[in-house]
């Protein structure tokens, strides 16, 4: 049992002969691929005939032979009335502003929804999380445990993360296959990639992966309230369930971002740095100067600002006592004016640099609060991402630098330990 999209993919594979059997078609596959216009081993007219037959083919069919594009049937649940509901997984990805990642459906202007799809059955049955992760990759090119990670749910939700909705009366393939509708099970992910956070259109892949047809023509972040008000009427109910379930999760995320994680004085342990010299060389320093600077004392005081999610940071000179620079890290986009020479920004006469601060989910952080504070800086030398998080009582700083004149990147890691303020 499969959807129209997946039926096409089976037909697109290696068909040699067909034989109608009652209300089903049995297809035998070889290595001739019609959609790639390769010469089949059968009659020359077979490709066009197979395509014609596909448009008339009932929803239930079976296949024999090996094919990478052959899909198992979806799992389903049956309610107390004996009605059959297709089991479906929805991928709800949230950014640092608690907005939802949605896509505009291909060929349906103004129709927006999250990635979703059936939960595969067959000999190796998928879990709901596996199905949501697969759909997220196939439809928008995002990988779990890379671009996104599972949301940490450590609070009670007001409603279950699932909901049935009917599709009867729509004439869809679901109805033809005997389903009264779908049971949509939500899986909540949190954005873990700064490029995705800032502009999902530049990070996603909408071409349709793993042999799937494209599902979306555009993506964007949007408030859940807008999504509920504008989603297709048949799907409004599961999105209202998601809207209600997200209320405590959104609150809990904001609480995590407001915790005093970084408060105090921090000193870099240069003996544990990785890739710092290479990073400084990439920013224009000579090898000798980079090696020297990587060993210099680096001490900062971090204090929460009025908005507890924002930070005031005082950086000291190499003596650890003379203040060198104090900077406020507000949420969102801002400009920093600097004077004199700057290793990070480049130049010797000062200037203005565009920066942006936000929070991301971070897999490597302490499980008690798996988030990171991120600053992205657009400099004449390139783009730098500075990502800070707590792990085992230490502050970890991971910098990623993209050259403005090269396609590669340089990643470095620094470890900061708590330091006492001088009396």
C-alpha positions as CSV (number, residue, x, y, z in Angstrom):
1,X,0.0,0.0,0.0
2,X,1.5,3.3,-1.0
3,X,0.9,6.9,-1.9
4,X,0.8,8.3,-5.4
5,X,4.2,9.7,-5.0
6,X,5.6,6.3,-4.0
7,X,3.7,4.5,-6.7
8,X,5.4,6.7,-9.2
9,X,8.8,5.8,-7.8
10,X,8.0,2.1,-8.1
11,X,6.9,2.6,-11.7
12,X,10.0,4.7,-12.3
13,X,12.1,1.6,-11.5
14,X,12.9,-1.4,-13.6
15,X,9.6,-2.7,-15.2
16,X,9.7,-5.4,-17.8
17,X,6.3,-6.9,-17.9
18,X,2.9,-6.3,-16.4
19,X,-0.1,-8.5,-15.8
20,X,-3.5,-7.4,-14.4
21,X,-4.8,-9.8,-11.7
22,X,-8.3,-8.7,-10.7
23,X,-8.0,-5.3,-9.1
24,X,-4.2,-5.5,-8.8
25,X,-1.2,-5.2,-11.1
26,X,1.8,-7.5,-10.7
27,X,5.0,-5.9,-12.0
28,X,8.2,-7.7,-12.7
29,X,11.3,-5.4,-12.7
30,X,14.6,-5.5,-14.4
31,X,17.3,-2.9,-15.1
32,X,15.5,-0.8,-17.7
33,X,14.4,2.5,-16.3
34,X,11.5,4.2,-18.2
35,X,11.8,7.6,-16.6
36,X,15.4,7.9,-17.5
37,X,14.4,6.9,-21.1
38,X,16.7,3.9,-21.2
39,X,15.8,1.1,-23.7
40,X,13.8,-1.6,-21.9
41,X,14.3,-5.2,-22.6
42,X,10.7,-5.6,-23.8
43,X,8.8,-4.0,-26.7
44,X,9.7,-0.4,-27.5
45,X,6.2,0.8,-26.7
46,X,6.3,-0.5,-23.2
47,X,7.4,2.7,-21.4
48,X,4.5,4.8,-22.7
49,X,2.1,1.9,-22.1
50,X,3.3,1.5,-18.5
51,X,2.9,5.3,-17.9
52,X,-0.7,5.1,-19.3
53,X,-1.5,2.2,-17.1
54,X,-0.1,4.0,-14.0
55,X,-2.8,6.7,-14.3
56,X,-5.5,4.0,-14.3
57,X,-3.9,1.8,-11.7
58,X,-5.7,1.2,-8.4
59,X,-4.0,2.1,-5.2
60,X,-3.2,-1.5,-4.1
61,X,-0.6,-3.3,-6.1
62,X,2.4,-5.6,-5.6
63,X,5.9,-5.9,-7.0
64,X,8.5,-8.5,-7.4
65,X,12.2,-8.2,-8.0
66,X,14.8,-5.9,-6.3
67,X,14.6,-2.1,-6.5
68,X,16.1,0.6,-4.3
69,X,13.0,2.7,-4.9
70,X,10.5,0.1,-3.8
71,X,8.8,1.2,-0.6
72,X,7.0,-0.8,2.1
73,X,3.4,-0.1,3.0
74,X,2.5,2.4,5.7
75,X,1.6,1.3,9.2
76,X,-2.0,2.0,10.3
77,X,-4.2,1.9,13.4
78,X,-7.8,0.7,13.7
79,X,-10.2,2.4,16.1
80,X,-13.0,0.9,18.2
81,X,-15.4,1.4,15.2
82,X,-13.1,-0.6,12.9
83,X,-12.1,2.5,10.9
84,X,-8.6,2.4,9.5
85,X,-6.2,5.4,10.0
86,X,-2.9,5.7,8.3
87,X,-0.1,6.2,10.8
88,X,1.7,9.4,9.9
89,X,4.7,11.3,11.4
90,X,5.0,15.1,11.4
91,X,8.4,16.9,11.9
92,X,7.9,20.1,13.9
93,X,11.2,22.0,13.9
94,X,11.5,25.0,16.2
95,X,14.0,27.8,16.0
96,X,15.3,30.0,18.8
97,X,12.2,32.3,18.6
98,X,10.0,29.2,18.9
99,X,8.9,29.6,15.3
100,X,7.9,26.5,13.2
101,X,9.7,25.5,10.0
102,X,7.1,25.2,7.2
103,X,7.2,24.6,3.5
104,X,5.0,25.8,0.7
105,X,3.6,22.7,-1.1
106,X,4.8,22.2,-4.7
107,X,2.3,23.4,-7.2
108,X,-0.1,24.7,-4.5
109,X,0.7,28.3,-3.9
110,X,-0.2,29.5,-0.4
111,X,-0.5,26.0,1.0
112,X,2.0,25.7,3.8
113,X,2.7,22.8,6.2
114,X,5.5,21.0,8.0
115,X,7.3,17.9,6.5
116,X,5.3,14.8,7.2
117,X,4.6,11.3,5.8
118,X,3.6,7.7,6.5
119,X,5.4,5.5,9.0
120,X,6.8,2.6,7.0
121,X,5.6,-0.9,7.9
122,X,6.9,-4.1,6.3
123,X,9.4,-6.5,7.8
124,X,11.5,-3.6,9.3
125,X,8.9,-1.3,10.9
126,X,9.8,2.3,11.5
127,X,9.3,4.1,14.7
128,X,7.5,7.5,14.6
129,X,10.8,9.3,15.3
130,X,12.6,7.4,12.5
131,X,9.8,8.3,10.1
132,X,9.8,12.0,11.0
133,X,13.6,12.1,10.7
134,X,13.4,10.4,7.3
135,X,10.7,12.7,6.0
136,X,12.6,15.7,7.3
137,X,15.6,14.6,5.2
138,X,13.7,13.6,2.1
139,X,11.5,16.7,1.9
140,X,13.9,19.5,3.1
141,X,17.3,17.9,3.3
142,X,17.8,18.3,7.1
143,X,19.4,15.6,9.2
144,X,18.6,14.7,12.8
145,X,21.5,15.0,15.1
146,X,23.2,17.4,12.7
147,X,21.0,20.3,11.5
148,X,18.4,19.6,14.2
149,X,18.2,17.5,17.4
150,X,15.2,16.1,19.3
151,X,13.6,18.6,21.6
152,X,14.2,17.8,25.3
153,X,10.8,17.3,26.8
154,X,11.2,17.7,30.5
155,X,7.8,19.2,31.4
156,X,4.3,17.9,31.3
157,X,2.4,18.5,28.0
158,X,-1.3,19.5,28.1
159,X,-2.2,17.1,25.3
160,X,-0.7,14.1,23.6
161,X,1.5,14.8,20.5
162,X,-0.9,13.0,18.1
163,X,-4.2,13.6,16.5
164,X,-6.5,11.9,14.0
165,X,-8.0,13.8,11.1
166,X,-10.3,12.7,8.4
167,X,-9.6,12.9,4.6
168,X,-12.8,11.3,3.4
169,X,-14.6,13.2,0.7
170,X,-11.4,14.5,-0.8
171,X,-11.0,11.8,-3.4
172,X,-7.4,11.3,-2.3
173,X,-5.5,8.0,-2.7
174,X,-6.0,7.5,1.1
175,X,-9.7,7.2,0.6
176,X,-9.2,4.8,-2.3
177,X,-7.0,2.6,-0.1
178,X,-9.7,2.3,2.6
179,X,-8.3,4.9,5.1
180,X,-10.8,7.2,6.7
181,X,-7.9,9.6,7.4
182,X,-4.5,9.8,9.2
183,X,-3.3,9.7,12.7
184,X,-0.6,12.4,12.7
185,X,2.1,11.9,15.4
186,X,4.2,14.9,16.1
187,X,8.0,14.7,16.7
188,X,9.5,18.0,18.0
189,X,13.0,19.0,16.8
190,X,15.0,22.0,17.8
191,X,17.3,23.9,15.3
192,X,21.0,23.2,15.9
193,X,22.5,25.0,12.9
194,X,23.2,28.7,12.7
195,X,22.7,28.9,8.9
196,X,19.3,27.2,9.2
197,X,18.4,29.5,12.1
198,X,19.2,32.6,10.1
199,X,17.9,31.7,6.7
200,X,16.3,28.2,6.1
201,X,16.0,28.9,2.3
202,X,19.8,28.8,2.1
203,X,20.2,25.7,4.1
204,X,17.5,23.3,3.0
205,X,17.4,21.1,-0.1
206,X,14.0,21.0,-1.7
207,X,14.9,18.8,-4.7
208,X,13.4,15.6,-3.1
209,X,16.0,13.2,-1.7
210,X,16.3,9.4,-1.5
211,X,14.4,9.1,-4.8
212,X,11.4,11.1,-3.6
213,X,9.6,13.8,-5.7
214,X,10.0,17.4,-4.5
215,X,7.4,18.2,-1.9
216,X,8.0,21.9,-1.3
217,X,8.9,25.0,-3.4
218,X,9.9,27.3,-0.5
219,X,10.5,27.2,3.2
220,X,10.4,29.7,6.0
221,X,10.1,30.2,9.8
222,X,6.6,31.1,11.0
223,X,4.7,31.5,14.2
224,X,2.5,28.5,15.1
225,X,-0.6,30.8,15.4
226,X,-0.3,31.9,11.8
227,X,0.2,28.2,10.7
228,X,-3.0,27.1,12.5
229,X,-5.0,30.0,10.9
230,X,-3.7,29.3,7.4
231,X,-3.2,25.5,7.1
232,X,-5.5,23.4,4.9
233,X,-8.8,23.0,6.8
234,X,-8.6,19.2,6.8
235,X,-5.3,19.4,8.7
236,X,-6.2,22.2,11.0
237,X,-7.0,19.9,14.0
238,X,-3.5,18.3,14.3
239,X,-1.9,21.8,14.1
240,X,-4.2,23.1,16.9
241,X,-3.1,20.1,18.9
242,X,0.6,21.0,18.2
243,X,-0.1,24.6,19.1
244,X,-1.4,23.6,22.5
245,X,1.3,21.1,23.1
246,X,4.0,23.6,22.3
247,X,3.0,26.2,24.9
248,X,5.0,24.6,27.8
249,X,7.9,23.7,25.5
250,X,8.2,27.3,24.3
251,X,8.2,28.5,27.9
252,X,10.8,25.9,28.9
253,X,13.1,26.9,26.1
254,X,13.0,30.6,27.1
255,X,13.7,29.6,30.7
256,X,16.8,27.6,29.6
257,X,18.1,30.5,27.6
258,X,17.7,32.8,30.6
259,X,19.6,30.6,33.0
260,X,22.9,32.1,34.3
261,X,25.0,29.5,32.6
262,X,28.0,31.7,31.8
263,X,28.0,34.0,34.8
264,X,31.5,34.6,36.3
265,X,35.1,35.0,35.3
266,X,36.5,32.5,32.8
267,X,40.2,31.9,31.8
268,X,41.2,29.9,28.8
269,X,43.2,26.7,29.3
270,X,45.5,27.1,26.3
271,X,46.9,23.5,26.8
272,X,43.5,22.1,25.7
273,X,42.9,24.2,22.7
274,X,42.4,22.5,19.3
275,X,42.8,24.2,16.0
276,X,43.3,27.7,17.4
277,X,46.7,28.3,15.7
278,X,45.2,27.2,12.3
279,X,42.2,29.5,12.9
280,X,44.4,32.5,13.5
281,X,46.5,31.8,10.5
282,X,43.3,31.6,8.4
283,X,42.4,35.1,9.7
284,X,45.7,36.5,8.3
285,X,48.2,36.1,11.1
286,X,51.7,34.7,10.5
287,X,52.4,31.2,11.9
288,X,54.7,32.8,14.5
289,X,52.2,35.4,15.6
290,X,49.3,32.8,15.6
291,X,51.3,30.4,17.8
292,X,52.1,33.2,20.3
293,X,48.6,34.6,20.5
294,X,47.1,31.1,21.0
295,X,49.2,30.8,24.2
296,X,48.4,34.2,25.6
297,X,46.1,34.5,28.6
298,X,42.5,35.1,27.6
299,X,40.2,36.1,30.5
300,X,36.6,37.3,30.4
301,X,33.9,38.3,32.8
302,X,30.3,37.3,31.8
303,X,27.3,38.9,33.5
304,X,23.6,38.7,32.6
305,X,22.0,41.9,31.2
306,X,18.5,43.2,32.0
307,X,17.1,40.6,29.6
308,X,18.6,37.5,31.2
309,X,19.1,36.0,27.8
310,X,21.5,38.8,26.9
311,X,25.1,39.1,28.2
312,X,27.6,41.8,29.1
313,X,31.1,40.6,28.5
314,X,34.3,42.3,29.8
315,X,37.5,41.1,28.2
316,X,40.9,41.8,29.9
317,X,44.3,42.4,28.6
318,X,46.9,39.7,28.9
319,X,47.8,40.8,32.5
320,X,44.3,39.6,33.5
321,X,43.5,42.9,35.3
322,X,43.4,45.7,32.8
323,X,40.0,45.9,31.0
324,X,40.5,45.9,27.3
325,X,36.9,45.8,25.9
326,X,33.4,45.6,27.2
327,X,30.6,44.5,24.9
328,X,26.9,43.8,25.2
329,X,25.6,40.7,23.3
330,X,21.9,41.5,22.6
331,X,19.6,39.0,21.0
332,X,19.1,39.5,17.2
333,X,21.1,41.6,14.8
334,X,23.3,44.5,15.8
335,X,26.5,46.4,14.8
336,X,29.7,46.5,16.7
337,X,32.1,49.5,16.4
338,X,35.7,48.6,17.1
339,X,38.8,50.8,17.2
340,X,42.4,50.0,16.2
341,X,43.6,46.6,15.2
342,X,41.4,43.5,15.4
343,X,42.5,39.9,14.9
344,X,38.9,38.8,14.4
345,X,37.6,41.6,12.2
346,X,40.7,42.5,10.2
347,X,42.4,45.8,9.6
348,X,44.2,48.3,11.9
349,X,42.0,51.4,11.8
350,X,38.8,50.1,13.3
351,X,35.4,49.8,11.7
352,X,31.9,48.4,12.0
353,X,31.0,44.8,11.9
354,X,27.5,43.2,11.5
355,X,26.8,40.6,14.2
356,X,23.9,38.5,15.3
357,X,23.2,36.6,18.6
358,X,20.8,33.8,19.3
359,X,20.6,30.3,21.0
360,X,20.7,26.9,19.4
361,X,20.3,23.3,20.6
362,X,23.7,21.7,21.2
363,X,24.2,18.0,21.4
364,X,27.6,18.2,23.1
365,X,26.4,20.4,26.0
366,X,25.4,19.2,29.5
367,X,22.2,17.2,29.3
368,X,20.7,19.4,32.0
369,X,20.7,22.3,29.6
370,X,21.6,21.3,26.0
371,X,21.8,24.8,24.5
372,X,24.5,27.1,23.1
373,X,24.8,30.9,22.9
374,X,25.8,31.8,19.3
375,X,27.3,34.9,17.8
376,X,27.7,35.2,14.1
377,X,30.0,38.0,12.7
378,X,30.2,39.2,9.1
379,X,33.8,40.5,8.7
380,X,35.9,41.6,5.7
381,X,37.9,38.5,6.2
382,X,34.9,36.2,6.3
383,X,32.1,34.9,8.5
384,X,32.7,33.6,12.0
385,X,30.4,31.6,14.2
386,X,31.3,31.6,17.9
387,X,29.3,29.0,19.8
388,X,29.5,28.7,23.6
389,X,28.0,26.1,25.9
390,X,28.6,24.5,29.2
391,X,30.0,21.0,29.7
392,X,31.1,19.4,33.0
393,X,31.4,22.9,34.7
394,X,33.6,24.3,31.9
395,X,32.8,26.8,29.2
396,X,33.4,25.5,25.7
397,X,34.0,27.9,22.8
398,X,33.8,26.5,19.3
399,X,34.6,28.9,16.5
400,X,33.9,28.2,12.8
401,X,35.5,30.5,10.3
402,X,34.5,30.7,6.6
403,X,36.9,32.6,4.4
404,X,35.5,35.4,2.2
405,X,37.8,34.2,-0.6
406,X,37.8,30.4,-0.1
407,X,35.1,27.8,0.1
408,X,36.6,25.8,3.0
409,X,36.2,26.5,6.7
410,X,38.4,26.3,9.8
411,X,37.0,25.0,13.2
412,X,38.7,25.5,16.5
413,X,37.8,24.6,20.1
414,X,38.8,26.4,23.3
415,X,38.2,25.4,26.9
416,X,37.6,28.0,29.6
417,X,37.7,27.2,33.4
418,X,36.3,29.3,36.2
419,X,38.8,31.8,37.6
420,X,38.8,33.8,40.8
421,X,38.6,37.6,40.5
422,X,41.6,39.4,41.9
423,X,41.1,40.9,45.3
